[in-house]
């Protein structure tokens, strides 16, 4: 339950603005805005949705900062009256509408702050999802970084070790010898590099970002949609409460997210796909090879390094279409790639099959060398995810400390190609 999750987090005073009054657009306003949104979706080449706790409230899981949110009531010494367990919760209309939009190629990626596992239960492809704050139904190995699906939600919070050995085999023979731990972040933990890297890539490439059920107060997830605006794309916010970025958004819809998705599917002529437990990895019957323990399965939820690599390559040709005009520079003119080069086979679009997973999970790397990146324009450098060492490597730590001294800030940051995204949970 989200109450238990919130209780398990470390004490943290600044949890953002709590209990902001909700706003509701009139039915006429909502209908008019849906027409605009559906038109933009049809015109867009790369659409990204950013989901928050507001899309899970219809499943009985309370949000955190709403008028009846967990932290809002906690400040008053109260607890939510409705609080369904993560095990019993089922995907909402919005979760399943997202699947329908994917099948019609109206949606291309999802960035989620939610830890409830409802995107997993809905059947969403792992390569199409960044889970920035963890997943209650996932255990991750401390050595090989493989992730495995659980049939029941974890009871721990804060990446604590679970009494389970990693089932992976090295070379098909030797045991990994690692221990599984939960993936739920506490305030002081760094975000998963692969998920954050992909979220940054897709947010920069997108020509339309849609925020669903989030007040966008948590960094860095709350600032990722702004990357789309910086690149000349559109930003849409759908939420009951006002957000900090409403003034920057091209369209703001204040009503229930499920109501918006119902009207949107109708306008896009997209049939709704109801939740099917047979497509839920946490409830599917297991084969003998997948049987492992009572709570854990051998079904993987691993986001391999190659996914980050190939996504960078697949989407590279789209970036030039959403970039603003480059600033004038005194340096010598550099030749721009010709249209034929942009449309070459090496720069194919997002269509087709997703990236295949690697058999072995290695430290996160991106093939683009630093020397190559240094030769690019500043605007292009901002788009590249440069991670050349292990997640816990010495070089990465030194780079983090170096950035702290330059910015004069105490908060920890990770340099994603110069963007300076915060790599720890915080509010702003």
C-alpha positions in Angstrom: 0.0 0.0 0.0 1.2 3.5 -0.7 0.8 4.4 3.0 3.3 1.7 3.9 5.6 2.8 1.1 5.5 6.4 2.4 6.1 5.3 5.9 9.2 3.3 4.9 10.9 6.4 3.4 13.5 8.3 5.3 12.3 11.6 7.0 12.3 14.4 4.5 10.8 17.8 5.4 10.4 19.4 2.0 7.9 17.3 0.2 6.7 20.1 -2.0 3.4 22.0 -2.0 0.7 19.8 -0.5 -3.1 20.0 -0.7 -3.4 22.5 -3.5 -7.1 23.0 -4.5 -8.2 21.0 -7.5 -9.5 22.8 -10.7 -12.1 21.5 -13.2 -12.5 22.7 -16.7 -16.1 22.8 -18.0 -17.3 20.0 -20.3 -17.2 22.4 -23.3 -13.6 23.4 -22.5 -12.5 19.8 -22.1 -14.1 18.8 -25.4 -12.4 21.6 -27.3 -9.0 20.9 -25.8 -9.4 17.2 -26.6 -9.9 18.1 -30.3 -6.6 20.1 -30.2 -4.7 17.4 -28.4 -5.9 14.7 -30.8 -4.8 16.9 -33.8 -1.3 17.4 -32.2 -1.0 13.6 -31.6 -1.8 12.9 -35.3 0.7 15.5 -36.4 3.5 14.4 -34.0 6.3 12.1 -35.0 7.4 11.1 -31.5 5.0 11.3 -28.5 6.1 10.8 -24.9 3.9 10.5 -21.9 5.0 11.3 -18.4 2.9 9.6 -15.8 2.4 10.3 -12.1 0.4 9.1 -9.1 -2.8 10.7 -10.5 -3.3 7.9 -13.0 -3.4 5.3 -10.3 -6.0 6.9 -7.9 -8.9 5.2 -9.7 -7.3 1.8 -8.8 -7.6 2.7 -5.1 -4.0 3.8 -4.6 -3.9 7.3 -3.0 -1.7 10.1 -4.5 0.7 12.0 -2.3 0.1 15.8 -2.7 -3.6 15.9 -3.6 -6.2 17.2 -1.1 -6.6 13.6 0.2 -3.0 12.6 -0.6 -0.8 10.5 1.7 1.5 13.4 2.6 -1.2 16.0 2.7 -3.1 13.9 5.3 0.1 12.9 7.1 0.7 16.6 7.8 -2.7 16.7 9.5 -1.9 13.5 11.5 -4.4 11.5 9.3 -4.3 8.4 7.0 -6.2 7.9 3.7 -9.4 6.0 4.1 -9.1 4.2 0.8 -5.8 2.3 0.3 -5.8 -0.8 -1.9 -2.8 -3.1 -1.6 -0.4 -3.2 -4.5 -1.0 -6.9 -4.9 -4.8 -6.3 -5.4 -4.6 -3.2 -7.5 -5.3 -3.5 -11.2 -4.4 -1.1 -14.1 -6.8 1.8 -14.6 -8.5 3.0 -17.8 -5.6 5.3 -18.4 -3.0 2.5 -18.1 -4.9 0.4 -20.6 -5.5 3.4 -22.9 -1.8 3.9 -23.0 -1.4 0.3 -24.4 -4.1 1.0 -27.0 -2.3 4.2 -28.1 1.0 2.2 -28.5 -0.7 -0.4 -30.7 -2.0 2.4 -33.0 1.5 4.0 -33.1 0.1 7.2 -31.5 2.5 6.9 -28.5 6.2 6.0 -28.5 7.5 6.1 -24.9 6.4 6.4 -21.3 8.4 8.0 -18.4 6.9 7.1 -15.0 7.4 8.2 -11.4 5.1 5.5 -10.1 6.3 2.5 -8.1 2.9 0.7 -8.0 3.8 -1.7 -10.9 0.6 -1.0 -12.8 2.4 -0.3 -16.1 4.0 -3.7 -15.7 0.6 -5.3 -15.0 -0.9 -3.6 -18.0 1.5 -5.5 -20.3 3.6 -2.5 -21.4 6.8 -3.4 -23.1 9.9 -2.8 -20.9 11.8 -1.2 -23.8 9.0 1.4 -24.0 9.2 2.4 -20.3 11.5 4.3 -17.9 10.7 3.7 -14.2 12.6 6.4 -12.5 11.6 5.6 -8.9 11.5 1.8 -8.9 8.9 -0.9 -9.0 7.3 -2.8 -6.1 7.2 -6.0 -8.2 10.8 -6.1 -9.2 14.0 -7.4 -7.6 17.4 -6.4 -8.9 20.7 -8.3 -8.6 23.5 -6.4 -6.7 26.2 -7.8 -9.1 24.9 -8.4 -12.6 22.0 -5.8 -12.4 19.5 -8.2 -13.8 15.9 -7.5 -12.8 13.3 -10.2 -12.0 9.5 -10.0 -11.8 7.9 -10.8 -8.4 4.4 -12.2 -8.1 3.8 -10.2 -4.9 4.9 -6.6 -4.0 8.1 -6.2 -1.9 7.6 -5.2 1.7 10.9 -3.3 1.9 11.7 0.2 0.7 15.1 1.8 0.0 16.9 -0.8 -2.1 17.3 -3.2 0.8 18.7 -6.7 0.3 16.1 -9.5 0.0 16.8 -13.0 1.2 17.0 -14.3 -2.3 20.0 -15.3 -4.5 20.2 -14.1 -8.1 19.2 -17.0 -10.4 21.4 -15.9 -13.3 24.1 -18.1 -14.6 27.4 -16.9 -16.1 28.1 -18.7 -19.3 25.1 -20.9 -18.6 27.1 -22.8 -15.8 28.4 -20.7 -12.9 26.0 -19.0 -10.5 26.0 -15.1 -10.4 26.3 -15.3 -6.6 24.6 -11.9 -6.3 21.8 -11.0 -4.0 18.5 -9.4 -5.1 17.3 -6.2 -3.5 14.2 -4.1 -4.0 14.3 -1.2 -6.6 12.4 1.4 -4.6 14.3 4.6 -4.2 14.6 6.5 -0.9 15.3 10.2 -0.9 19.1 9.9 -0.8 19.4 7.3 -3.6 20.5 7.9 -7.2 18.1 7.3 -10.0 18.7 4.2 -12.3 21.1 5.4 -14.9 19.6 3.4 -17.8 16.0 4.5 -17.2 17.0 8.1 -16.6 19.2 8.0 -19.7 16.4 6.8 -21.9 13.9 9.2 -20.4 16.3 12.1 -21.2 16.8 10.9 -24.8 13.1 10.5 -25.5 12.2 13.8 -23.9 14.7 15.6 -26.0 13.6 13.9 -29.2 9.9 14.2 -28.6 7.9 16.8 -30.5 5.0 16.3 -28.1 5.2 15.5 -24.4 2.0 14.8 -22.4 2.1 14.8 -18.6 -0.7 12.8 -16.9 -1.6 13.0 -13.2 1.6 14.7 -11.9 2.3 18.0 -10.3 5.9 17.8 -11.7 7.4 18.7 -8.3 10.0 16.0 -8.1 13.4 16.5 -9.8 14.5 15.3 -12.3 11.3 13.7 -13.6 9.5 17.0 -13.2 11.9 18.9 -15.5 12.2 16.2 -18.2 9.1 17.4 -20.1 10.7 20.8 -20.5 13.4 19.3 -22.7 10.7 18.9 -25.4 9.9 22.6 -25.2 13.5 23.6 -25.4 13.7 21.6 -28.7 10.8 23.4 -30.2 8.1 20.7 -29.4 4.8 21.0 -27.5 4.0 20.4 -23.9 0.6 19.3 -22.6 -0.3 18.9 -18.9 -3.4 17.0 -17.8 -3.9 17.2 -14.0 -6.4 18.3 -11.4 -4.0 20.5 -9.5 -2.0 23.5 -11.0 1.6 22.7 -11.7 4.7 24.9 -11.8 5.0 24.5 -15.6 1.4 25.4 -16.5 2.6 28.8 -17.9 5.1 27.0 -20.1 2.7 24.4 -21.4 1.0 24.8 -24.8 -2.2 23.1 -23.4 -3.5 22.5 -19.9 -6.5 20.3 -19.2 -7.9 20.3 -15.6 -10.1 17.3 -15.1 -9.9 13.5 -14.4 -7.2 11.8 -16.5 -9.5 8.8 -17.2 -12.2 11.1 -18.6 -9.6 12.7 -20.9 -8.3 9.3 -22.1 -11.9 8.1 -22.9 -12.6 11.2 -25.1 -9.1 11.0 -26.6 -9.5 7.3 -27.7 -12.8 8.2 -29.2 -11.4 11.1 -31.2 -8.4 9.0 -32.4 -10.8 6.2 -33.4 -8.8 3.8 -31.2 -10.5 0.8 -29.5 -10.0 0.4 -25.8 -8.2 -2.7 -24.6 -9.5 -3.9 -21.2 -7.2 -5.3 -18.6 -6.5 -9.0 -19.0 -4.8 -11.0 -16.2 -3.4 -13.3 -18.8 -1.2 -10.4 -20.0 -0.2 -9.5 -16.5 3.4 -10.9 -15.8 2.6 -11.0 -12.1 -0.4 -13.3 -12.6 0.4 -15.3 -15.6 0.8 -19.1 -15.1 4.4 -20.1 -15.0 6.2 -22.9 -16.9 8.5 -25.3 -15.1 11.6 -23.3 -16.3 10.1 -20.1 -15.0 9.1 -21.5 -11.6 11.6 -20.5 -9.0 10.3 -19.4 -5.6 6.9 -18.6 -4.2 7.2 -14.9 -4.8 9.9 -14.5 -7.4 9.9 -15.7 -11.0 12.7 -16.1 -13.5 11.0 -13.7 -15.9 13.3 -10.8 -16.5 12.5 -7.1 -16.5 16.0 -6.0 -17.3 16.7 -2.9 -19.3 20.0 -3.9 -21.0 22.7 -1.3 -22.0 22.1 -2.0 -25.7 18.6 -0.6 -25.4 20.1 2.8 -24.5 22.6 2.4 -27.3 20.2 1.5 -30.1 17.6 4.0 -29.0 20.2 6.7 -29.4 20.9 5.6 -32.9 17.3 5.0 -33.9 16.1 8.4 -32.8 19.2 10.5 -33.8 17.6 11.6 -37.1 14.6 13.0 -35.4 16.5 15.4 -33.2 17.3 17.8 -36.1 13.6 18.3 -36.7 12.7 19.6 -33.3 15.8 21.7 -32.5 15.6 25.5 -32.3 17.9 27.6 -34.5 21.5 27.3 -33.4 23.2 30.3 -31.8 25.6 32.2 -33.9 29.2 31.2 -33.3 32.5 32.8 -34.4 34.0 29.4 -35.1 34.4 28.2 -38.7 31.3 26.9 -40.4 30.8 23.2 -40.1 29.0 21.3 -42.8 25.5 20.1 -42.0 24.5 16.6 -43.0 22.7 16.4 -46.3 19.0 15.1 -46.4 20.3 11.9 -47.9 22.6 11.3 -45.0 19.8 12.0 -42.5 17.6 9.4 -44.2 20.3 6.8 -44.5 19.6 3.3 -43.2 21.8 3.9 -40.2 19.4 6.7 -39.1 16.1 4.7 -39.3 13.2 5.9 -37.3 11.3 4.5 -34.3 9.1 2.2 -36.4 9.4 -1.6 -36.1 10.6 -4.0 -33.5 12.1 -2.9 -30.2 15.7 -3.5 -29.2 16.6 -7.1 -28.2 18.0 -7.6 -24.7 21.6 -8.7 -24.1 22.2 -12.1 -22.6 24.6 -10.6 -20.1 24.1 -7.2 -18.5 27.2 -5.1 -18.5 28.0 -1.6 -17.1 26.1 1.1 -18.9 27.9 2.4 -21.9 27.2 4.5 -24.9 29.2 3.9 -28.0 29.8 7.6 -28.9 33.3 8.4 -27.8 34.0 11.6 -25.8 36.4 12.7 -28.5 33.6 12.5 -31.1 31.2 14.4 -28.8 33.7 17.2 -28.2 33.8 17.9 -31.9 30.1 18.5 -32.1 28.3 21.7 -31.7 27.2 22.7 -28.1 23.5 22.2 -29.0 24.2 18.7 -30.2 26.4 17.8 -27.2 23.4 18.4 -24.9 21.5 15.6 -26.5 24.1 12.8 -25.9 24.1 10.6 -22.9 27.8 10.0 -22.0 28.4 7.4 -19.4 31.7 5.7 -19.9 32.2 4.1 -16.6 30.3 1.7 -14.3 27.4 3.1 -12.3 29.5 3.1 -9.2 32.8 3.8 -11.0 35.4 6.1 -9.5 35.4 8.4 -12.6 31.6 9.0 -12.3 32.0 10.0 -8.7 34.8 12.4 -9.4 32.7 14.0 -12.2 29.8 14.4 -9.8 32.0 16.2 -7.2 33.5 18.4 -9.9 30.1 19.6 -11.0 29.2 20.4 -7.4 32.1 22.7 -7.0 31.4 24.5 -10.3 27.7 25.1 -9.5 28.3 25.9 -5.9 25.5 23.5 -4.9 25.5 20.7 -2.4 23.0 18.6 -4.3 24.4 15.7 -6.3 24.1 15.8 -10.0 25.1 13.5 -12.9 26.3 15.1 -16.1 24.1 13.8 -19.0 25.9 15.5 -21.9 25.9 18.9 -20.2 22.3 18.9 -19.1 23.2 18.6 -15.4 20.2 16.5 -14.4 19.8 15.8 -10.8 20.4 12.2 -10.2 18.7 12.1 -6.7 15.2 12.6 -5.6 14.4 16.1 -4.5 11.6 18.7 -4.8 11.8 22.2 -6.1 
